[in-house]
Amino acid sequence: MIHSKKLEETMLWQIYLEKANLSGKRCDWVKDVYEAAAEYLADIRLTFQNYTLHDGTHILNVLDAMGGLLGIRSGNYRLENQNC
């Protein structure tokens, strides 16, 4: 399994950028949400000490797994709202 080190390396992000209008604000918003979630999840162990690796790495692993599930069919998908 691929282990991306940053969002831009994941298949899902690459597919998203390919299908989205790169000049729009939506792409920036999605990236901001990812970064905020990664920062928030870094603190999850302060409350839930038994949780392991629920941080930015976990998010990237989930995105990699989802991209792996899409596989070669990734070209068959489309964004509902093309105005990224």
N, C-alpha and C positions, 0 to 999 in steps of 0.2 A: 504494500500500500504506500502511496505517496504521502510524505509528511511535509507539507508546505510550511515555510517559515514566515510568510506574510500573505496577506489577503490577495495581493496581485498575482501570486503564484497558483492560486486555486483554480481548478477548472471552472467552477461555477462563476467566479468573478470574470474570468476570461470570456465565457459564454455571454454573461450579462453585458459586458462592454461591447462585445461583437454585435449584439442585437439591440443595444440601446443607442440613443442619440448622445454622443459624447459631449455635446456642447451644453447639455441641460444641467439643471441643479439636482435632479433626482440621484444621479450617480454619486455626487458629493454627499448628499444626504445619507445614502446607503452606507457609504464608507464611514461617515461620522457616527452612524448608529453602531456599526461594527466596532469602531474604536472605543466608543463609550461603553459598550457591553464588555469588551475585553478588559477595560479598566475596572469596571464594576465587579466583574467576576474574579479579578485578582484578589479582592477582599473577601470572597465568600468563605474562605477557611477561617476567618476571624470569628464567624458565627457557627459554621458547620465544620468542625475540626476533622471529621471523618471523611469529608469529601476530598478526593484527590484530583489534581490536575483539572480543576474547573476554572480555567483561566483562558487567556487568548489562545494558547496551544490547543485547548479543548475545542474551542470554536473552529479553529483551522482543521483539526482532525475530523470534526463533524462535516465541515464543508467538503473536505477531501473525500470522505465516505459517500456523501451525496453525489458528488461529481463522478465517483466511480460507479455508482448505481446508474447514472445516466449513460455513461459509456459512449459508444459510437452513435447513440440515438440523440445526442445533445443537439445536433443540427435540426432536429424536428420540432424543437420548442420555439415559442415566440412570446414576446412580452405583450401583455394585454394593453398596456398604454405605452406606445412607442416614444412618447415625449419624456425622455429620461430627465 
